[in-house]
Amino acid sequence: MASFQKIKGTQDFYGLDAVKLKYIEKVCSEVSESFGFSEMITPIFESTGVFTRLGDESDIVTKEMYTFLDRGKRSITLRPEGTAPVVRSFIENKLYANNNDLSKYYYFGPIFRYERPQAGRYRQFHQFGVEVFGKSSALLDVDVILSGFAIIEKLGIKNITLKINSIGDLESRTNYANALKKHFDGFKEEMCIDCQRRLDKNPLRILDCKIDYDKDFIVNAPKIKDYLNEDSKQYFNEVLQGLDAFKIPYEVDYNLVRGLDYYTDTVFEYIINSDDEFNNLALCAGGKYGHLVKDLNGPDIPGIGYAFGVERILGLLDKQNIWPDFKNNVDVFIMSLDEVSKLEALRLAFFLRKLGLVVEMDYKNYNMKNQFKLSDRLNADYILIIGESERQNQEISLKDVKQRTQINVKINELLKHLPFENLRNTEEIFNYENS
Ligand code: HAM
């Protein structure tokens, strides 16, 4: 019988990769906290209705959701993005009630999309995202964009371009949609089947088409900037002026419309410039959503946010080779030379681990040579050796692997000889004998 394999488009994280994933989460969380965000953890599945309002013509909703009936015949969807769940929670828990000011959340977790797996594109991936709810302000948009930039800087990532656009308020968008419809009507024959359908329902989505995107009728389509009303134009100008003050390099990209329908006014993406298949992929993407909270039956409060693709961050840090030095070695390896010493080793390991050291030992009755090999593989800084004579003298042999020195020390003085910071403040220093 064939053995089981992971589902296509998913990944296992173990060893160093698991450490890397946690590191990315830590940096993103710390930077976000310095910007005043606090964490929100929502379930990974929701009622399907939470997501259907993201756009009845967006690829995510029409083709990519993992939706199923649970045993109670409720339609459930594994979250295909993080914004709608946070909005649902914001409304359900009335988080707006405590606070006339801003509500700022960040989240980290798995996201599910039935997409064709390829470089940087998975069916289960992780997003780190932020969402802010409260009064609309161009300065806030700039601050949110800056917080994403601060994460990129903190991780040390190079060669990223910020692309930004405004898709205007509802009035501007409606005018633009009408102009697009008029333009595209003449090209119906040349369009893919999906775009033909989009023409009536949501012509903006045609600009996002993964099949027709480089056809002339899309490249030469009317541009949103010519359809922004005065309010939207002014708002966008204020956002750009704000960015100018920070000297963040950006490009205004009038074709940037984003794949989800909830955006209004500011939209942006941090794009990867690279000489491989990651080139032009978005590392992070987001924007302002003026009406999503209201559309999900909440109060009339606008929001803005973004999400990073964590696997894309991981891939970039690998490629640019800018990981910090992860300490993946054990502090102490305990070698035991006979059966009785093995139990003593286990007792000592338990004691040292309680004090915060990473301790490993041999459980298998390996001979000395194999125990040295094992400790080598584990990269141990120190080796402790217990045998019959050490036990009789209440001593232990301590080997400093880097310095290549070895001394015998009294067991109740052992901690004095182990130079680990976390041992210095403990009251248990000489308590091993009584432990
Ligand atoms: P999104 O553009 O659909 O936006 O996804 C955000 C990021 O998730 C992308 O820029 C990319 O880095 C990553 N990503 C998307 N799909 C995949 C995939 N299949 N495999 C790996 N990474 C992927 C959103 O999800 C919005 N909720 C962002 C947002 C937050 N807007 C406002 N607030």
Residues whose N, C-alpha, C, O or C-beta is under 5 A from the ligand:
A	BS01	HAM	P80 E81 G82 T83 R113 E115 G120 R121 Y122 F125 G129 V130 A282 L283 C284 A285 G286 G287 I304 G305 Y306 A307 F308 G309 R312
